[in-house]
Amino acid sequence: MKLDGILTRQSDGSHVVTFDRVIDRPVAKVWAALTDERILKNWLGNVEVELRVGGKFAIQFREITVSMTGTITALEPERVLEYSWFEENGLSQSLLRWELVPDGGGCRLKLIHRFPPGVKVRDMTAFLGGWEAYLNVFVRGVDGEFVSYSDQNEAEIAAGYRARHAKELAAEDEAAKDR
């Protein structure tokens, strides 16, 4: 299984999860898949979007009990969409950014998810697995296909990221024992 997400620890203790993919679809179509509630429903879940800086961005993921609420913090149509990310699971608020750059007849899609200091690597591997699973079905959603959550293999993908980051996870577990 190919895992293309990257987890980077910043000097201040924060973490950044990034994905960079070429999508063989026009920028306008990819932008719609990130901002149009009817298309977001195909690949992500029920989403409420107020497409303006300060507007609401809320997701009720399908077939799982997780929901996310956020506020749009940056918006450049067909280029940048950024919003705060808050789940009621004990994690601190984070920041999600989508960037689109034309690439031939398609575009380059970059996802950047920034987490504040204190978020554990174990939580990061779950986000890596989740985003990888959603991005793996993204084009199907862009093309109008409704993608079942069970098609995404999120748990298997997250296990791959846990294996990739096993040393960091072991260090976290040891530190927790010492407390």
Secondary structure as GFF3:
##gff-version 3
##sequence-region A 1 179
A	DSSP	beta_strand	6	9	.	.	.	ID=ss1
A	DSSP	beta_strand	15	23	.	.	.	ID=ss2
A	DSSP	alpha_helix	27	35	.	.	.	ID=ss3
A	DSSP	alpha_helix	37	43	.	.	.	ID=ss4
A	DSSP	beta_strand	45	49	.	.	.	ID=ss5
A	DSSP	beta_strand	56	61	.	.	.	ID=ss6
A	DSSP	beta_strand	67	76	.	.	.	ID=ss7
A	DSSP	beta_strand	80	87	.	.	.	ID=ss8
A	DSSP	beta_strand	94	103	.	.	.	ID=ss9
A	DSSP	beta_strand	106	115	.	.	.	ID=ss10
A	DSSP	alpha_helix	121	142	.	.	.	ID=ss11
A	DSSP	three_ten_helix	149	152	.	.	.	ID=ss12
A	DSSP	alpha_helix	154	164	.	.	.	ID=ss13
A	DSSP	alpha_helix	166	178	.	.	.	ID=ss14
###
